[in-house]
Amino acid sequence: MNYIFYLNQISLKEAGLTGNEAKKLSYYELKNMAQIKKKFEEGIIQVKDYGKKLEEKHIDLRLQKFVVTSLGFERVCFEKVGNIPPL
């Protein structure tokens, strides 16, 4: 199994939050922030594109794709992109 991660970060200043405010957000609130959604959309496009190129080059590759976004150093959210490739 091989993995590809698209990592990005949103600063607390960019989100307009303090560290304590970020820590108090539920995962649902965090995932639905406009800045987080935008980073996820960008990341999904990038990881699919790069993953497709890798899979074309390496036919036997079983690639798991993930998008990970952090809000400062306080919070992290992630999403798996696509399904697990068959054996």
C-alpha positions in Angstrom: 0.0 0.0 0.0 1.3 3.4 -0.9 0.1 6.8 0.4 0.0 10.3 -0.9 -0.8 13.3 1.4 -1.6 16.8 0.3 -0.8 19.0 3.3 -1.7 22.6 3.8 -2.1 25.1 6.6 -4.4 28.0 7.5 -3.0 30.5 10.0 -5.1 31.5 12.9 -4.8 35.1 11.8 -6.1 34.1 8.3 -9.0 32.4 10.0 -9.6 35.3 12.4 -9.4 33.1 15.4 -7.3 32.7 18.6 -5.7 29.4 19.6 -8.3 28.9 22.3 -11.2 29.6 19.9 -9.8 27.1 17.4 -9.5 24.5 20.1 -13.1 24.9 21.1 -14.5 24.3 17.6 -16.2 21.0 16.9 -14.8 18.9 14.1 -18.0 19.7 12.1 -17.5 23.5 12.7 -13.8 23.2 11.7 -14.5 21.2 8.6 -17.2 23.7 7.5 -15.1 26.9 7.8 -14.9 28.6 4.4 -11.1 28.7 4.5 -10.9 24.9 5.4 -13.4 24.0 2.6 -11.4 26.0 0.1 -8.1 24.3 1.0 -9.8 20.9 0.9 -11.2 21.6 -2.6 -7.7 22.6 -3.8 -6.1 19.6 -2.1 -8.6 17.1 -3.6 -7.9 18.4 -7.1 -4.1 18.2 -6.5 -4.0 14.8 -4.9 -6.3 13.3 -7.6 -4.2 14.8 -10.4 -0.8 13.8 -8.9 -2.2 10.4 -7.9 -3.5 9.7 -11.4 0.0 10.5 -12.9 1.6 8.2 -10.4 -0.9 5.4 -11.1 -0.3 5.7 -14.8 3.4 5.5 -14.4 3.3 2.7 -11.9 0.5 0.3 -12.9 0.7 -2.0 -9.8 0.6 1.0 -7.4 -2.1 0.7 -4.7 -2.4 4.4 -3.8 -4.3 5.8 -0.8 -4.9 9.6 -1.1 -5.5 12.0 1.7 -5.9 15.7 2.1 -4.8 17.2 5.5 -5.3 20.8 6.6 -4.2 22.3 9.9 -5.6 25.4 11.5 -2.5 26.9 13.1 -0.8 24.4 15.3 -4.0 23.8 17.3 -6.2 21.7 15.0 -6.0 19.3 12.1 -8.6 17.8 9.9 -8.3 15.3 7.1 -10.2 13.5 4.4 -9.5 10.3 2.5 -10.0 10.8 -1.3 -11.3 7.9 -3.3 -11.6 4.2 -2.5 -9.0 1.7 -1.5 -7.6 0.2 -4.8 -8.3 -3.6 -5.3 -5.5 -6.1 -4.8 
